[in-house]
Amino acid sequence: THVLKINTYGSTGSADAYHVIINQNQEIVKLTDQQFSDGVLSLTFQSVSKGKVWVDIIGPEGFSYMESLYVHPFGIITEDNYFGNSTGSRIIPIATTFYLAVLLWGLIRQYRKDVSENLYRYGNVRRLGLILYLIFLLLNQIPHIFNYSGLLTSARSILGSASFFSGLLLPIAFIVFIFVTISNIQLMRKEGRNWKNMLGCIFGILVCLSTLFPFVLGEFLQRTTIVDVHNENGAALYIEMIVENIILVFISYLECILLGTIVLGIKAAKKVPSFDKDYILILGSQIKKDGTLTNLLKGRADRAIEFAQMQKKETGKDLIFVPSGGKGSDEVISEGEAIKNYLVGTGIGEDRILVEDRSANTYENLQNSMDLIWEQTGTYDSKIAFSTTNYHVFRAGILATRQGIHAEGIGSRTKSYFWINAFIREFVATLYAERKAHIKTIIVLVLIVLAMIAMVCLSNFL
């Protein structure tokens, strides 16, 4: 059975004053009860056979109402459409909200566990991004508990969540884009004009345009006669929905991953390693033509010295510095040797310095430095820290984790105009490194979108 409740908007009278007409060629439903109370007419229907019927209600004072009822193969009756409201269906939004809450709780627990075990994991970024999106989805789902009108409404709500999320972040993205553009102008003035120094600006433009594109496309198609997207029985409407929603889901996911990267990047940059270290690696970068350190590399060396002093003061334990970096074709000496010279110039004895001078990138910085430590100690169990620029700490830590190196990073400051652009490069690098996992997640999200659109499509054909 199903109870159809109709608000008569102040009409008076008794239940008998309302005439119910069921339009059906064969008996699909039958009216078993009719009640009227506080302006609400309650009609109880019992299913007889599968099919669709129209119910007309005519009442006093010119009142009229029409509703369609669908009887499903198992006798379930839904209102308005095939996936509409039915008796007891309110359990669906409650169960969905509960499921999302449990899923969110599980993700948060796993995230906290993983971060406490090892901050430097790509999976932490993906998990935090999903947590952020689930929080938004859960907040968007809660109102449906109190205002539920069927599965179709839930499907449209899920489809609209990506649109609402992207729209909500668009003003923030636009403000950040302006800030990044100003930062990139400063960077190009200081460091020269090339596409790498414009990366932040390019990325901001792509995010803003990608977010706006589905809304502009939808508005254009609604106003043009080139393609008919107004026909609910036509393919154009659903193709438009698929294109718009896939783009919005992709952008929303990307924004969540970006937010997750920012949070973990800042967390990694601000973290101070525990004061039990035996070695601190100083990751190399380009040196000046005269063999001295650039401000960026000097900052890494100074941060390592600062940490060594902090540890000495806290625990009385000295550590060994491992300056790392090979000799580039345009460098007079290796980066490791240049850093060593700087350390010696600050009063650190050569007996506390172990130079690694063969590496060409961060991965090799870590690998070759650990090989030197093993040659000196005969073990890989030494307590390790590494010093690099703040924007680079998280990805350097991930590279260490992938080599089985248990190390904690500490970050040195850099110019704000340089930090923003460099951080975006780090974000793109981490996104690329975990591309297979991200693609799998996006495929799952796209399949959910297609399932929701299929439900909308079926509701118009059944």
ZAZAZA-603342 format. One line per 5 residues: number of its first residue (from 1); their letters; for each residue x negated, y negated, z of C-alpha. Coordinates in steps of 0.02 Angstrom, whole numbers, plus 50000, padded with zeros to 5 digits. Example, Ala and Ser with C-alpha at 12.3 -4.5 7.8 and 13.67 -1.06 7.14 Angstrom:
<pts>
1 = AS = 49385:50225:50390 | 49316:50053:50357
</pts>
This chain:
<pts>
1 = THVLK = 50000:50000:50000 | 49952:49818:49980 | 50024:49661:50060 | 50032:49508:49947 | 50039:49348:50053
6 = INTYG = 50106:49193:49967 | 50102:49019:50040 | 50268:48936:49996 | 50201:48762:50041 | 50342:48711:50155
11 = STGSA = 50486:48798:50066 | 50621:48853:50186 | 50742:48997:50194 | 50734:49182:50231 | 50648:49326:50142
16 = DAYHV = 50810:49361:50046 | 50802:49186:49971 | 50652:49239:49865 | 50689:49343:49711 | 50547:49462:49662
21 = IINQN = 50536:49521:49481 | 50411:49659:49438 | 50374:49662:49251 | 50330:49843:49208 | 50382:49962:49069
26 = QEIVK = 50354:50112:49183 | 50347:50115:49371 | 50171:50066:49425 | 50211:49985:49592 | 50366:49971:49698
31 = LTDQQ = 50413:49839:49826 | 50437:49921:49995 | 50453:49771:50112 | 50484:49584:50104 | 50455:49467:50253
36 = FSDGV = 50455:49278:50276 | 50373:49188:50423 | 50297:49014:50451 | 50303:48970:50268 | 50217:49129:50211
41 = LSLTF = 50306:49260:50106 | 50235:49436:50132 | 50272:49567:50000 | 50221:49748:50028 | 50189:49851:49872
46 = QSVSK = 50156:50036:49856 | 50059:50107:49709 | 50146:50235:49599 | 50034:50255:49446 | 49881:50176:49367
51 = GKVWV = 49909:50013:49271 | 49938:49825:49276 | 50097:49730:49317 | 50152:49549:49330 | 50251:49495:49481
56 = DIIGP = 50362:49339:49470 | 50434:49260:49628 | 50574:49132:49616 | 50630:49043:49774 | 50733:48897:49836
61 = EGFSY = 50695:48714:49798 | 50620:48760:49628 | 50482:48868:49702 | 50400:48991:49580 | 50245:49098:49586
66 = MESLY = 50164:49227:49472 | 50032:49357:49516 | 49954:49506:49427 | 49926:49670:49518 | 49807:49808:49463
71 = VHPFG = 49828:49988:49520 | 49663:50083:49513 | 49645:50270:49479 | 49637:50307:49666 | 49793:50205:49704
76 = IITED = 49703:50048:49766 | 49798:49887:49724 | 49702:49727:49687 | 49766:49551:49657 | 49733:49434:49510
81 = NYFGN = 49600:49541:49426 | 49528:49716:49424 | 49399:49670:49556 | 49515:49557:49657 | 49569:49558:49838
86 = STGSR = 49646:49716:49911 | 49704:49779:50080 | 49554:49809:50191 | 49432:49735:50065 | 49375:49603:50191
91 = IIPIA = 49258:49738:50258 | 49156:49715:50098 | 49088:49539:50137 | 49062:49591:50318 | 48966:49747:50265
96 = TTFYL = 48868:49647:50134 | 48820:49514:50261 | 48772:49647:50387 | 48667:49738:50256 | 48578:49576:50206
101 = AVLLW = 48547:49536:50390 | 48473:49710:50422 | 48368:49698:50264 | 48305:49526:50316 | 48267:49586:50492
106 = GLIRQ = 48170:49734:50422 | 48072:49624:50303 | 48029:49501:50442 | 47971:49642:50555 | 47865:49717:50417
111 = YRKDV = 47795:49547:50370 | 47745:49506:50549 | 47667:49677:50569 | 47568:49662:50407 | 47510:49485:50443
116 = SENLY = 47452:49533:50618 | 47355:49680:50546 | 47282:49585:50398 | 47331:49412:50340 | 47242:49435:50173
121 = RYGNV = 47363:49539:50070 | 47458:49494:49911 | 47604:49595:49978 | 47623:49467:50118 | 47659:49331:49989
126 = RRLGL = 47789:49435:49898 | 47871:49488:50061 | 47877:49309:50128 | 47950:49248:49963 | 48088:49379:49973
131 = ILYLI = 48121:49332:50154 | 48147:49150:50103 | 48268:49199:49965 | 48362:49323:50076 | 48386:49188:50208
136 = FLLLN = 48466:49077:50078 | 48571:49221:50008 | 48630:49268:50183 | 48680:49089:50224 | 48772:49083:50058
141 = QIPHI = 48862:49248:50096 | 48925:49209:50272 | 49069:49093:50217 | 49143:49236:50112 | 49181:49331:50273
146 = FNYSG = 49313:49199:50312 | 49365:49157:50133 | 49359:49321:50037 | 49459:49346:49878 | 49384:49502:49799
151 = LLTSA = 49228:49579:49725 | 49233:49462:49576 | 49215:49311:49690 | 49065:49394:49774 | 48989:49430:49603
156 = RSILG = 49009:49249:49549 | 48936:49194:49716 | 48782:49303:49692 | 48761:49235:49515 | 48780:49058:49578
161 = SASFF = 48655:49078:49720 | 48503:49065:49604 | 48579:48912:49521 | 48616:48829:49688 | 48444:48873:49757
166 = SGLLL = 48353:48801:49605 | 48465:48647:49604 | 48432:48620:49789 | 48243:48627:49763 | 48244:48522:49604
171 = PIAFI = 48233:48351:49692 | 48091:48419:49800 | 48005:48489:49645 | 48023:48322:49556 | 47950:48225:49703
176 = VFIFV = 47806:48349:49716 | 47779:48334:49527 | 47759:48145:49542 | 47638:48166:49687 | 47538:48300:49594
181 = TISNI = 47531:48192:49437 | 47457:48047:49536 | 47335:48170:49615 | 47285:48237:49444 | 47253:48061:49379
186 = QLMRK = 47134:48033:49525 | 47053:48202:49490 | 47023:48162:49307 | 46947:47994:49352 | 46827:48078:49473
191 = EGRNW = 46793:48245:49387 | 46827:48211:49202 | 46969:48245:49081 | 47004:48426:49041 | 47154:48543:49046
196 = KNMLG = 47099:48623:49211 | 47109:48455:49298 | 47286:48433:49228 | 47346:48605:49287 | 47450:48536:49431
201 = CIFGI = 47539:48413:49317 | 47570:48547:49184 | 47638:48668:49315 | 47754:48534:49388 | 47823:48493:49215
206 = LVCLS = 47856:48677:49178 | 47947:48705:49343 | 48057:48550:49323 | 48098:48585:49140 | 48132:48769:49172
211 = TLFPF = 48250:48726:49315 | 48342:48595:49213 | 48352:48699:49053 | 48497:48815:49104 | 48602:48667:49163
216 = VLGEF = 48566:48567:49005 | 48600:48720:48896 | 48765:48754:48985 | 48821:48573:48969 | 48773:48569:48784
221 = LQRTT = 48865:48730:48743 | 49020:48671:48836 | 49027:48515:48727 | 48976:48586:48557 | 49080:48680:48429
226 = IVDVH = 48929:48772:48357 | 48952:48917:48479 | 49118:48959:48565 | 49081:48991:48748 | 49259:48955:48804
231 = NENGA = 49332:49121:48747 | 49328:49241:48894 | 49346:49386:48772 | 49201:49329:48663 | 49019:49384:48672
236 = ALYIE = 48947:49205:48668 | 49007:49166:48845 | 48920:49317:48920 | 48761:49294:48819 | 48753:49117:48886
241 = MIVEN = 48780:49181:49064 | 48642:49311:49043 | 48516:49185:48975 | 48554:49051:49106 | 48555:49169:49255
246 = IILVF = 48397:49264:49205 | 48303:49099:49189 | 48370:49037:49356 | 48329:49200:49445 | 48152:49195:49374
251 = ISYLE = 48128:49013:49427 | 48203:49044:49600 | 48090:49194:49626 | 47938:49096:49566 | 47981:48953:49685
256 = CILLG = 47999:49074:49831 | 47830:49153:49791 | 47754:48979:49777 | 47825:48932:49947 | 47760:49095:50019
261 = TIVLG = 47588:49062:49945 | 47586:48885:50018 | 47634:48947:50191 | 47505:49087:50193 | 47373:48979:50109
266 = IKAAK = 47391:48847:50244 | 47396:48980:50380 | 47235:49058:50313 | 47149:48888:50295 | 47190:48837:50473
271 = KVPSF = 47149:49004:50555 | 46990:49009:50658 | 46907:49182:50664 | 46882:49268:50830 | 46716:49230:50914
276 = DKDYI = 46636:49402:50900 | 46551:49389:50731 | 46380:49458:50684 | 46371:49375:50512 | 46452:49231:50422
281 = LILGS = 46452:49230:50232 | 46444:49061:50144 | 46524:49083:49974 | 46431:48992:49837 | 46486:48869:49703
286 = QIKKD = 46403:48752:49577 | 46253:48654:49644 | 46182:48488:49583 | 46050:48477:49445 | 45914:48440:49573
291 = GTLTN = 45954:48598:49672 | 46044:48513:49816 | 46222:48549:49870 | 46378:48467:49803 | 46495:48394:49932
296 = LLKGR = 46610:48544:49911 | 46471:48670:49945 | 46398:48564:50083 | 46569:48568:50166 | 46566:48759:50164
301 = ADRAI = 46392:48764:50242 | 46439:48635:50375 | 46596:48733:50419 | 46492:48891:50441 | 46371:48797:50555
306 = EFAQM = 46518:48726:50653 | 46591:48900:50678 | 46422:48969:50734 | 46411:48829:50864 | 46589:48861:50922
311 = QKKET = 46552:49047:50944 | 46388:49012:51035 | 46476:48894:51155 | 46622:49014:51183 | 46530:49180:51200
316 = GKDLI = 46343:49143:51194 | 46327:49253:51039 | 46221:49199:50891 | 46258:49254:50714 | 46165:49271:50551
321 = FVPSG = 46204:49161:50402 | 46222:49243:50231 | 46219:49107:50096 | 46281:49185:49935 | 46272:49141:49750
326 = GKGSD = 46165:49178:49599 | 46074:49061:49479 | 46178:48993:49336 | 46105:48950:49167 | 46114:48765:49209
331 = EVISE = 46048:48780:49388 | 45866:48759:49441 | 45880:48882:49586 | 46009:49006:49647 | 46157:48942:49747
336 = GEAIK = 46108:49058:49891 | 45934:48982:49897 | 46003:48805:49889 | 46119:48840:50036 | 45973:48917:50132
341 = NYLVG = 45869:48760:50105 | 46012:48655:50173 | 46032:48768:50326 | 45846:48759:50364 | 45856:48570:50347
346 = TGIGE = 45987:48566:50484 | 45871:48660:50604 | 45927:48840:50580 | 45781:48962:50582 | 45744:49068:50430
351 = DRILV = 45754:49224:50539 | 45941:49190:50555 | 45968:49176:50366 | 45994:49320:50244 | 46001:49258:50064
356 = EDRSA = 46107:49340:49929 | 46057:49268:49760 | 46129:49385:49626 | 46317:49357:49626 | 46414:49266:49491
361 = NTYEN = 46588:49256:49571 | 46681:49274:49736 | 46704:49461:49717 | 46516:49485:49695 | 46479:49359:49835
366 = LQNSM = 46569:49475:49955 | 46509:49640:49882 | 46325:49594:49867 | 46321:49511:50038 | 46392:49668:50119
371 = DLIWE = 46260:49772:50029 | 46124:49662:50104 | 46200:49678:50277 | 46208:49867:50257 | 46024:49870:50206
376 = QTGTY = 45981:49774:50363 | 46093:49866:50486 | 46132:50034:50405 | 46318:50010:50442 | 46471:49926:50370
381 = DSKIA = 46545:49901:50543 | 46469:49728:50574 | 46590:49590:50624 | 46605:49474:50473 | 46668:49298:50443
386 = FSTTN = 46659:49198:50283 | 46660:49012:50249 | 46737:48936:50093 | 46844:48787:50044 | 47016:48781:50125
391 = YHVFR = 47116:48815:49966 | 47008:48969:49929 | 47015:49057:50098 | 47171:49161:50064 | 47118:49231:49895
396 = AGILA = 46939:49261:49955 | 47011:49358:50102 | 47116:49462:49982 | 46962:49501:49876 | 46874:49557:50035
401 = TRQGI = 47021:49668:50084 | 47021:49750:49913 | 46840:49799:49940 | 46876:49870:50112 | 46784:49726:50197
406 = HAEGI = 46860:49675:50363 | 46822:49490:50369 | 46904:49331:50433 | 46891:49168:50338 | 46869:48988:50390
411 = GSRTK = 46903:48841:50275 | 46814:48678:50247 | 46904:48520:50197 | 46903:48446:50023 | 46975:48292:49941
416 = SYFWI = 47165:48295:49934 | 47169:48258:49748 | 47056:48408:49718 | 47142:48523:49842 | 47314:48515:49760
421 = NAFIR = 47253:48560:49585 | 47135:48694:49652 | 47275:48770:49756 | 47386:48787:49604 | 47244:48877:49515
426 = EFVAT = 47234:48994:49665 | 47423:49021:49658 | 47416:49065:49472 | 47269:49183:49507 | 47361:49273:49648
431 = LYAER = 47519:49283:49541 | 47420:49361:49399 | 47328:49483:49512 | 47494:49552:49578 | 47584:49538:49411
436 = KAHIK = 47644:49719:49404 | 47729:49709:49574 | 47808:49541:49529 | 47870:49608:49363 | 47951:49757:49450
441 = TIIVL = 48038:49642:49575 | 48100:49527:49437 | 48166:49677:49338 | 48267:49732:49491 | 48337:49554:49511
446 = VLIVL = 48380:49547:49325 | 48471:49714:49337 | 48573:49646:49482 | 48616:49492:49377 | 48668:49602:49230
451 = AMIAM = 48777:49708:49346 | 48865:49552:49413 | 48893:49484:49237 | 48959:49654:49182 | 49084:49645:49326
456 = VCLSN = 49141:49472:49269 | 49156:49535:49090 | 49254:49691:49138 | 49374:49589:49244 | 49426:49495:49086
461 = FL = 49449:49653:48981 | 49533:49771:49105
</pts>
